[in-house]
């Protein structure tokens, strides 16, 4: 509540759930569920003696063709077998659970026979830290960075992508994604501060389709 402005939010609660029909026959959704510190929900996720948990949360898209994605982002402390023997970037969070960046850029990677041969990237910013969240689908950007990204996407698509310049704006295509295969070559690059092995993360533009 600030300056006399308040927001009315409907909150549902239950003491016993006998059957989950909340979204029966509907596509899944996402949001925030608040669970109290005394809820028995936590018993399944914490050690009853130490009251701590060793976990990993995977943010990768699981396709029907592959149970394990070719690349992934996982945060947490548990060992994940899919990373064994693979190149990875391990990043330590700041005190506020965000992740500092040395560089955030948008560009293209050129390949020959499936092997990266050259690349061109334009730096966007490095002063906003990254926050990973499970209740937001997509890539949320500060307004000035969003303005730069939409301008670049407009140029590389030759005007085929229509992007809203308003807060919470999105970009849309006139046709289905398979008609724009060239966009899969464009990617966002995240160079995190103090990352292991000086590796970085590339997130293809197509990942947000």
Residue pairs with C-beta under 8 A, 6 or more apart in sequence:
23 29
30 134
30 135
30 136
30 137
31 135
32 135
35 41
35 42
45 53
45 55
46 52
46 53
47 53
54 76
54 77
54 78
55 76
55 77
55 78
56 74
56 75
56 76
56 77
56 78
56 79
56 80
57 74
57 75
57 76
57 134
58 72
58 73
58 74
58 80
59 72
59 73
59 74
59 75
59 132
59 134
60 69
60 71
60 72
60 73
60 74
61 69
61 207
62 68
62 69
63 69
68 82
72 82
73 132
73 201
74 80
74 83
75 132
87 197
87 199
88 196
88 197
88 199
89 192
89 195
89 196
89 197
89 199
89 200
89 201
90 195
90 196
91 99
91 192
91 193
91 194
91 195
91 196
92 194
93 99
94 100
94 129
96 129
97 131
98 129
98 130
98 131
99 129
99 130
99 131
99 132
99 192
99 193
100 129
100 192
100 193
100 194
101 125
101 126
101 127
101 128
101 129
101 130
101 190
101 191
101 192
101 193
102 126
102 191
102 192
102 193
103 123
103 126
103 189
103 190
103 191
103 200
104 123
104 124
104 125
104 126
104 128
104 145
104 188
104 189
104 190
104 191
105 121
105 122
105 123
105 124
105 188
105 189
105 191
106 121
106 122
106 124
106 149
106 152
106 186
106 187
106 188
106 189
107 119
107 120
107 121
107 122
107 186
107 187
107 189
108 119
108 120
108 121
108 156
108 185
108 186
108 187
109 116
109 118
109 119
109 185
109 187
109 202
110 116
110 117
110 118
110 119
110 185
111 117
121 189
122 152
124 145
124 148
124 149
125 142
125 144
125 145
126 191
128 142
128 145
130 190
130 192
138 170
138 208
139 188
139 203
139 208
141 149
143 167
146 165
146 169
147 165
150 163
150 165
150 169
150 171
153 161
153 163
153 171
153 205
154 161
154 163
156 183
156 186
157 180
157 183
160 173
160 174
160 180
161 171
161 172
161 173
162 171
162 172
162 173
162 174
163 169
163 170
163 171
163 172
164 170
164 171
173 179
173 180
177 183
177 206
177 209
183 205
183 206
184 204
184 205
184 206
186 204
186 205
187 202
187 203
187 204
187 205
188 202
188 203
188 204
188 205
189 200
189 201
189 202
189 203
190 200
190 201
190 202
190 203
191 200
192 200
192 201
